Amino acid sequence: MLIAVDTVGGDYFPETPVQGAIEATKEFEDIEVLLVGPKELIQKELSSLDFDSAKVHILHAPEIIGMDEAPASAVKTKRQSSITMGISAHKEGDCAAFVSAGNTGALLAASMFLLGKLEGVIRPTIATAYPTISGTSLLVDAGANLELKPEMYYQFAKMSEIFARHIMQIKNPTIGLLNIGEEPEKGTDLHKEVYNELSRLKNFAGNIEGKDILYGKADIYLTDGFTGNIILKYGESIPGVLVQLLKSTMKESQIDEDSQKLIFKIVAQALNAFNYEHVGGVPFLGVNGTSLVGHGGSSVTAIKNMIFNASKCVKNEVNHKIVSSLN
């Protein structure tokens, strides 16, 4: 299976994307990669790596969409960017999927413009992995749609359920609606209407309060993209803040160096569940193709796992299952 990889996406390109792609070809026998980006950059990075040339291909894309560029205009004006050319190659059937740790908005825009929506889908969504002490949950929507209608919540629930079951291997994923209280009558008129809509689902767990998110009270958390993106960014800050607080507290307590190392080791192990590397990347659910986005700071391991997730989405026919579930 040939997976296209954006080699100039993320904070550490081209080293991390290229190395992650090579690691994927080594670990997974049936995976080949199409490295998309400036040919000279890719070849320079490959020159220091050991790889099977039969499993590594290059698509020259001379333009780069930066992380701070306006998504829609960048996709329209930079027709030879890695994102635009990679998604176009996927649309033409030259590769089975496309993955990137680059500009999320640009990747979503390109996926929407070039791939379009699956039959029956109102709007595609970003379902991102959210670590909890009970395992990894999904947060939907994580920023693609700032305002939602009740029927969109329902579709997002169905699409996320399929991804959770077939890719995350959660047998019976539960779905929760983020709200200001557990009771059905809590929240705005919209939330009350959404609650009634989601009650049609057998695996609906009801309203979930903010205090229960990190406890993993549901496998899928539904909310609008505005709230979801705030929760996502807040969650990403938690490990770093805890480490800073720990450092200052140990300094004030005058704890010896050996004890500090032991404490940091224990904390690192405790926070391992919050490491995005294990998830790699998640797809834009609802687009007519397989397009995955990863964290901007993705490591080699994260890129490798994102490529593997892309292959699982294709093998498990996630899009076909989504269409069937909505009709």
N, C-alpha and C positions, 0 to 999 in steps of 0.2 A: 504494500500500500504506500503510495507516494503522498507525503504531507509537505505542504509549502510552509516555509518558516521565514518570517520577517527578520532579517539579520541586522537591521538598523533601528529596531524598536527597543525601548527600555533605556535604563540608565547606564548600562555597561556594554553597549554595542561597539563593534561586532563580536567581541570576544565571547560574551556569555551566550548569545543566541546560536552562534556557530558551534561552539563547544557542546552546548546542550543538544543540538541536533546530531552531532557526531556520536555523543553518548547514547542517544536514542537508537541509532542504527546498530550500535554494538550490543545493546541490551535486548532489543526486540528484533528477532530474525526477519519478520515480515515487513518491517518499516524501512522505507527509503525516504530521503529528504530532498526537497527542492529549495535551495537557499536563494532567497530573493533579496536583492540589494545591489549596490555598486560592485561590479565584478572584481575590480582591483582590490577593494577592501576584503571581499570574501576570499579571494585567492591568497592574499597576504596572510590572513588568519589561518587558512587551511595549510599553508606551507610548513607550519610548525606542529601539525597534528598528524597522528597516525590514523588512517581510515581506509575503508573499502571504497575505492573510487567508483565501483559499479553501483553503489547505493547512495551516492552523493551527486546531485546535479545543481546547476547554477542558472538562475534567470536574472539577467542584467536589468536592474532598475536604478538608474542614476540619481533619482531625486529622493529626498528624505523629508518626511513630515515630522516636524518637531513636536515635542510634548505640549508646547504652549501655543501651537497654532490653532486657529479657528477651524474646527473639523470639516464643516460642509464646504467652505471655500477652498481649503487645502486639497480635498479630494477632487474638486472640480478643476482646479488650476494645475495641480501636479499630477498630470495623467501618467507620468512615468515614475511615480513613487513606488516604493516597495509594497505599500498597502494596496494601492489601486491595481498594480500589475499582478500582485499575488491573488487578490480576490477575483480579478478578471480571468486568471489562469484556472482558478477553481470553477468559475462559472462555465468556462469552455470545456470543462471535463479533463483538463490536463493534470489535475491533482485531486485527491480525495477530500482535502480540507486545507484550511489556512490558519496559522497561529501567529500571534504577535504579542509582545509585551510593550508595544508602543502606545501611541495616542488612542485612548479608548473611544473618544468621540469620533475620531476619523475612521477608525475601524468599523464602528457601528454605522456611520454614514455610508461608507463604501459597501458594507454588507447590505444595507437597505437599498441603495441606489442600484447596485449591480446585481445582487442576488434576488432581491424582492422578498415578499412574504410567502410563507406557506399557505396553502389553501385553507381558508376559514379563520386565519389569524388576524385579529384586529390590529395589534401592534406587537412587534418583537420586544423582548425584555432582556435585561442583564440579571442573571441569577448568580450571585457570588457566594463563595464558600465563607462561612462564618464559624470560627472555632468556638466550642463551648466545653465545659468540663465533662459533658456527656458524649462528646464526639463532635464531628463537623455537621453543622446545619447549613441550610441555604437561606440567603437573604434576598428577597425579590420584591420589588425592583431596586436595583442598587444605583440608579441614576439615569436610566434611559428615558423614563417617562415621569415627568414631574407631577402630573395630575392624572388620576385614573378614574374610570367609570366602573360601576359594579361588575359589568360583564368582563371587563379587562382583568379584574382581580380573579374572577373565576377561571379565565383562560390561563392566567399565569400560574394558578394553583395546579391545573391539569398538566401544563407543560413541565413545571418544576417537579411534579410527582414522578413523571416518566424519567426525568434525568436522575432524580434521587434513587429510584428503584433500579434502573438498569446500569447506571454508571457508578453511583456511589454505593451500590449494593445494600441499600436500606430496604428491607423486605416490605414493610408496611409504613411508608413515611407519613407522619402526621403533619397537618397544616394548621398554623396558627395565624390569627390576624393581630398585628400590633395595634394596641389601643391603650387608653388611659385607665382601664379597669377591666376586670374579668367578666362582669355582667353583660348580657346581650344588649341591654339598653344604654350602655356606656358609649361615649364618643359623639361625633357629629351625626347629622342625619345620613350622610354618606356612609359612615361606618356602620350604622344600624342597618342600612340597606344591604351593604356588603355582607354583613353577618348573616342575614337571611339568605342571601345568594349562596354563600359558602356552606350553609347548613345542608344543602343538597348533597354534599360530599360526605361519604361514610367516615372518612379519616380526618374530618375537621375537628380540631382540638379546642376551638373557641378563641376568645380574646386572650392575648398574651401581653402582660405588662412589661415595661422596660426592665424592671428588676429581675425578671425571669429569663431574659435573653441568654445571658452567659451560662445559665444552668441547663440550657438545652431542653427547654420545656416542650419544644416542637422541633420536628426535623426541617420544616420549611416555615420561614417567617415572611408573611406578606405585608407590604406597605407600599406607599407611593415612592417614586424615585427621589423626591426631595428629602423626605425623612430617611429613606434607606441609605442614601449617600452620606448623610450626616452620621448615622449610626455606624456605617462602614469605616469612615475616616476616624471617628472617635475610637472604635475598637482597635484600629491599627496603631493608635498612639499609646495604648495601655501598657504593652511590654516595656517600651522605652521609658515611660514615666516611672514605672515601678523600679527599673534599674537605677534611674537617677535618684529616686527617693532612698533606695537601699544604700547607694554610695554615700550620700550625705549623712544618713543615719549612722552608718558604720564609722564614718570619720568622726562624728560628734561623740560616739561611744568609745572611740579609741581602740577599736578591735584590731588585733594583730594581723599581719599580712596573710599568714597561713590560714587563719580562720576566715578571712575575707574571701580567699580563693575557694574554700570549701562551701561557703554560703552562696557565692556566685554560681558554683557548679550545681548546687541543689536547685537554685532558682531557675537556672537555664533548663534543667530537666523538667521542672514544674511547668515552665512556659512553652515546652516543646509542642504542646497541642495547638498553640497559636502560631506555629510556623507555617506560612503559606506555601513553602516548598513542596510539602506533601501533596497539596491539591494541584499545584501547577497552574492551571487556568480553567476557565469555565466558558461555555458557549453563549452566543446570543441566541436564546431560544425563540423560535418562531420565524427565523430567516430561512429562505429556501436554499440552504447549503449548510456547511459545517465551518463556522468561523469562531475561533476561540481567542479570548484575551487573557493575558496574565498580568501580574503585578509589575509596575514599572521597575522595581528593584529585583526582578526575578534573577535567581541564581542559575547556574548550570543545571542543577538538579530540578529546579522548578520548570525550566524550559523543557527538559527531557520528559517530565511528567505531563506537561501540557500537550506535548506531541502524542504521548501515549493516550491521554484522554480523548484527543481528537480521533485517534484510530478506533477507540472504543465506541465513540458516538456513531461512527460510520458502521462498524460491525454490528452494533446493536440496533441499527436502523431507527435511531431516536426520532428523526424527522417524520418517518412513516408512521411511527406510533403516535406522535403528536397529532398529525392530521386525522388519524383514525379516532383518537379520543375526542376530537372536537366535532366530529360529524356523526 
